[in-house]
Amino acid sequence: MKPNIHPNYREVVFQDANAEFAFLTRSTIQTKDTITWEDGKEYPLVKVEISSKSHPFYTGKHKAVDTGGRVDKFRRRYAGK
């Protein structure tokens, strides 16, 4: 690999804006915000709109889509043709 072309990994805190949830991981993302983590150290902060704590698929609060109505509508529209 060529030297000095890959970004450096560092520890970053990702915080969900919709839920009281944050996690510490390694990333190459650049940010100006910082936060003091549970260990007392200060880390760069990335605010995200959705995470596993607020996503409907993971929380079990997703809505069922009525695909049967769409199929029936299609069949009625093109039944005579």
C-alpha positions in Angstrom: 0.0 0.0 0.0 1.1 3.6 -0.6 2.1 5.5 2.5 0.2 8.5 3.7 -3.0 8.1 1.6 -5.2 6.3 4.1 -7.1 8.3 6.8 -6.2 7.7 10.4 -8.7 5.9 12.6 -9.6 7.5 16.0 -12.1 6.9 18.7 -15.4 8.7 18.1 -18.7 8.9 19.9 -21.9 8.5 17.8 -25.0 9.9 19.5 -28.6 9.3 18.4 -30.6 12.5 18.4 -33.9 10.8 18.8 -33.0 8.4 21.6 -30.9 8.6 24.7 -28.2 6.4 23.1 -24.6 6.9 22.3 -21.7 4.5 21.6 -18.0 4.7 21.3 -16.3 3.3 18.2 -13.4 3.9 15.8 -14.0 5.9 12.7 -12.3 8.2 10.2 -15.1 10.7 10.2 -14.2 14.4 10.8 -16.2 16.5 13.2 -15.8 19.7 15.3 -18.1 18.7 18.2 -16.7 16.9 21.2 -18.2 15.1 24.2 -16.9 13.9 27.5 -17.4 10.1 27.6 -18.1 7.8 30.6 -14.4 7.2 31.2 -13.8 11.0 31.6 -12.0 11.5 28.3 -13.1 13.9 25.6 -13.9 12.4 22.2 -15.1 13.8 18.9 -19.0 13.7 18.6 -21.0 12.7 15.6 -24.8 13.2 15.9 -26.9 10.8 13.9 -30.7 10.9 13.1 -31.3 7.2 13.6 -29.6 4.3 15.2 -30.6 0.8 16.3 -32.3 2.3 19.4 -34.7 4.4 17.3 -35.0 2.6 14.0 -38.5 1.0 13.6 -37.1 -2.3 12.4 -35.0 -2.8 15.5 -37.6 -1.4 17.9 -40.5 -3.5 16.6 -42.6 -0.5 15.9 -42.6 -0.7 12.1 -45.8 -0.2 10.2 -47.2 -3.0 7.9 -47.6 -1.9 4.3 -50.8 -2.8 2.6 -49.5 -4.4 -0.6 -52.8 -6.3 -1.1 -54.7 -3.1 -1.9 -52.1 -2.2 -4.5 -52.4 -5.6 -6.2 -56.2 -5.5 -6.3 -56.1 -2.0 -7.7 -53.7 -3.1 -10.5 -55.9 -6.1 -11.3 -59.1 -4.0 -11.5 -57.4 -1.5 -13.7 -56.0 -4.0 -16.2 -58.6 -6.8 -15.9 -60.5 -5.9 -19.1 -57.5 -5.4 -21.3 
